[in-house]
């Protein structure tokens, strides 16, 4: 049985070649029936489906998603993982693969990622290696996952020496993002997603930054129209970048704005001490500071970034006494995926909307930021 398609409030297509293109559907409905309908459309041959979720999301939505998929004539079960960044480890991939094989998942079947960025990355990576690749659908339940990580096909897990060092490019067959699920998020998780959205805004341009700053109250309280518009705006921006550079050889690298030092903060403090968004916010400040001190950006960029982050209640002082000092951050950044030899491909900003990827020696970064 194939359910009737559900209307999405917004549809954005990720325009990859041929059958690899997929839609991002933004809906006001809860995930159950929309996910089942899109799974039936995108992976019609699937007979068994494993829904991967975590212990925060499972009590809220897993039963409804499993039941809706089962109502289409498919055998559906759920696997619940512990929540949190600590779960994003290679051992968890083995657990997902074991569970999929135990449930008889074959190459024509599918996985569903029902959760935030951690669940999405784990499920996508497991799908990429299971039977050398099975289909999966993203059903992101956090603002961070909806504005960023569920789109683009980057999957993977962390390693003791750095973040996201083990993984694969594996695109979902569809993304189904429900605005209704965001109402259950703690305020800190909302701010986490807003940090990644602000990163997109600084990449997109001055108008995008103004748009966000004009809607601080609406966005921080998840007012419906503003939040839907924010998610759609971020998805459109990222979809265009991914379509132009799927494998991260050029313009897609700019999406790592704030991430070199953001990942360093996460590594040094222990995954989970800062949310990913909080760490990226601190990394954005250092990226703006470095851009100014290199003479790439005019004076005032760092102040703009700091004022914007402060307005949204996000961390904005990377020099705070309770945070790792610059020498430790530099050492940690040497394990960044984009590090090469004694340097790294660093994302700078000339101004909002004008990013640049520049190869910089760590010694030069240290000298510029240490003054």
N, C-alpha and C positions, 0 to 999 in steps of 0.2 A: 504494500500500500504506500502510495506517495502522497503526503499531505499537500494541501494547496499552498502556494507560495505566500509568505507573509509580506505585507507592505513594509518597507523600511522608510523611516522619516528622511533618511539621506543614504545615498549609495555613492561610493567612490570606488572606481576601478583602478587596480594596480596593473598597469598596461605592460606586462611582460609578454614575451613572444608566444603566439599561438595559444595552445591549451593551458599554458602556464599562467595566463592572466587570471586574476581572481577578484571578486568583489569584497569590499568592506561595507557591511550593512550596519547602519546605526538605527536602532529601534527603540521605541518606548515600552515595548513588551518585556516581560521577564524572559529569561533565556530559553526555557523549555521548548515550546513549539517553534519559535524562529530557528533555533539551532537544529532541531529535527528536520524542518523543512529544507534548510539550506544544505544539510548533510545529504539528504535524499537527492537533491538536485546536483550537488557537486560530486558526490561519490555514489552513483546509483547502484554500482555492483556490490557495495559493501553489505555483507550479511551479519557480521559481528562488529561491534563497536565497543571500545574501551574508553570510558570517560575518566580522565585523570584530573583530580582535584586536590584540595588540601582540607585540613580539619577546621579551618575557619569558614570556608565556602560550602563544604559538603552539607552541613545541616540546613543551609538556606536554600540551595538550588539543585543539589545533585539528584535527589529523588525525582524531581520534576523533569530534569533533562533526560535521565535514564528512561522514565516512563514515556515521555514524548517520543523518544527514538524507538522504543519497543513498540509503540502504537503504529509505527510505520512498517512493522513486520520484520524488524531487525533485532538480533539478540544483543542487548546492551547491558553492561555492568560497569561499576565504578571502582576505581582504586583511589583511596584517600591517603595522601602523604602528609607528614607534619608541615605546618606552615613555616615560613621564614627562609632567609637567605642561606642558613646553614644547610638546608635541604638541597641546595643547588650544587650537588657534588656528584662525582663520577659513580659512586656507589649507588646513588638513587636511580641512575639510568639503568643499572642492572636490575633493580627492583621493578621498574616499569616494564622492561623487556621480559623479565620472568613472568610477570602478571599477564602480559599480553599473550605470551606463548601458552601459558597455562589455560587461558580462556579460548584458545584456538584461533587467535587472530592470524589471518593469512594475508598474503600480499595485496589482495583485492579489498581488504577490509580497511578500517579506519580507526584513528584515535581522535578524541576531542579534548582540548585543553580548556578546562573550566576553572579559571582562577586568575591570579595576577601574573606579573612578569616571570616569577620563578616557575610557576606551573607551566606557563607557555613555553619558556626556554627548555625545560626538562622534557615536556611532551614532544616538542618539535624535534629535539635531538634524538630522542628514542625513536620517533617515527622515521627519521632520516637513516638510521642504521638497522632497524628491524626489517628483515627480509630485503635488505639493501634499498629500503625506501617504501613506506606505506603512506597513504594519504592522512592528513590531519586537518582539523578545523579548529580555529581559535575562537573561544568564547570568553573574552577578557572581562574580568569583574572589578578591576581597579582602574582609577583614572590614569595612572601611569601606563598600564598596559594598553588602555584604549587610545591614548594620544601617541603612543610610541612603540612599545616593544612587540605588540601583537602584529604589527605590519612590517613586512620587509624580509622575513625569512631568516634572520639571524637567530640561531639556536645554540645552546651550549651550557656549560657548567663552569664553576670556579675551580681554581687550583690553589694550593697553599701559597704559591708564589705570585699569584695574580688573578684578576677577575676575567672570566669568560675566555680562558686560555684553551679550553677544550670544547669543540663544537663543530657545527656544519652549517652551511647555507641550505635551508630546506623550506621552501615556500608553502604556506598553508593553501588549502583549496578554497577557503573562504574565511572571513572574519565576521563574527556576529557580535556586536557590542550593544548591550542593553543599558540605556541611561537609568533605568529604575534601580539597578543593582548598586549604583553609586551612593544611594541614600544610606546604605548600611556601613559606609566607610568611616573609620575614626578620622578626626580632624587632621591628625598627623599624616595619614595616608593620602588625604586630599591634597595637603601641601606638597607631598612627595610628587604627586602627579603634576601639580601646577609648576613645580620646578622644571620638569622636563618640557612642559608646554612653553614656559618662558624661554627655554633654550631654543625651541623652534621659532619663537617670535623674534629673538635676536638674530637668528639666521635669516628669517624671512624679510625683515626690514623695519624701518621706523614706524610705519603705519601699524604693523602687527604689534609692536611694543606699546604704542599709544592705545590700541584697541584693548589690550590686556589691562593696562594701567587705568583706563576709564571704567573698568568693570571689576575692580578689586572686590568690592563687597559681594557682588553677584556671583563671582567665580569662587570665592572662598567659602560661600554658603551653598554652593552647588545649585544656584537658581537655574531652573530648567532650561529656558531658552538660551541663556548665556553659556551654560555648560555644553549643551548640544552643539552650539555654534563653535565653541572652542575645540571640541573633539573633532568636528568635521574639518575645521581649518587645519589642525595639526595633521590629520590623516591625508588631506589633499596635498599638503606640502611634502610629507614624507613619501607618499605614493609617487609623486613626480620625481623625487630624487632617486628612489629605488628603481623606477623604470629607466632612468637615465644611466644608472651605474649600480646594477644589482650586486656585483661582487666586490664592491668597496675598493675599486682601483683609482677613483677620481673624486667626483663631487660628493659621493656618499660619505667619504671620510669626514666631511665637514659636520656631519651629524654627531661627531664625537666632541664637539665643542664643550669644554668644561670637564671632559671625562678623563683626561690623562691624570690630573691631580685628584679628580673625584674618585676614581678607582683607587688611587694611592691612599686617600683618607679611609676608604672602606677597608682596605687591606690592613692598614696599620692599627685601626681601632677595633678590628674584628668585625666580620660581616654581621650586620644587624644592629651594631651600636648606633650608626647613622642609617637612615633610610637612603636608598640610592639617590632620591631626589635631593635630600639634604646635602649629600656629598657632592653632587653635581653643582648645586648652588655655590658651594665654596669654590669648586673648580672654575666656575664661570667668573668669579671675582678675580682669581689668579690669572685666568686667560686674558681678561680685560686689562689687568695691571701689566702683564707682560707685553701686550699689544701696544700699550702706551709707552712703555720704557724702551721698546724697540723702535719707536717712532712710526709704527705702522698706523696707530690710531691717534687722533687728536686728543689732547687733555680733556677729561670729562667723561670718557667712556666708563671707566671704573666707577665713578660716582653715579652714573646712570644705572649701571648694573646693581650696585649696592642699594640705591634708593628703591629700585623695582623689587628686589628680593625682600627688602625690609617691609615694603608695603604689603607683601603677601605673607608676612610672618615667617620667612625662610631664613636660615643661617646666612650671614653675609660678612662675617669677620674671620677670614682664614688665619689670622694672626692671634686668635684667642689663646689664652694660656693653657686651656685644657685640650688643645688640638696639637697634633704632631708638628714639630718645627720643620722648617724648610729642608735642612739636610736629610732628615728622614723621609720626607716626601720625595725628594730627588732620588734617593736610593730605591724607594718603592716603585717609582715611575720607570725605573730601568726594566722592570718586568712587564711593562705595557705591551700590548700586542703590536703597537706601531713603533716600538723601539727598534733601533737598528744600530749596532755598534755602540758608539758613545753618544748617540743622539736619538731623537724621536721626531716623528712627523706630528708637529704641534698645530692645533687649530687656533688661529688668531682671528681677530676682527679688526678690519679697518674702520668699520662703523656698522651699526645694525644693517643687515642685509648684504654685507660685503665680507664674507669669511675668506680666509686664505689658509691653505695647508703649507706649512713651512718646515723644512728640516732644520732642527736646532740642536746643537751640542748641549748636553746636560750641564757642562761647565759654564756655558754662556747663560743658560737659563738661571743657574744658581747665582751667577754674578749679577745679573739684571734684577732678580727678585730679592737678592740679599741686601741691596742698598737702601 
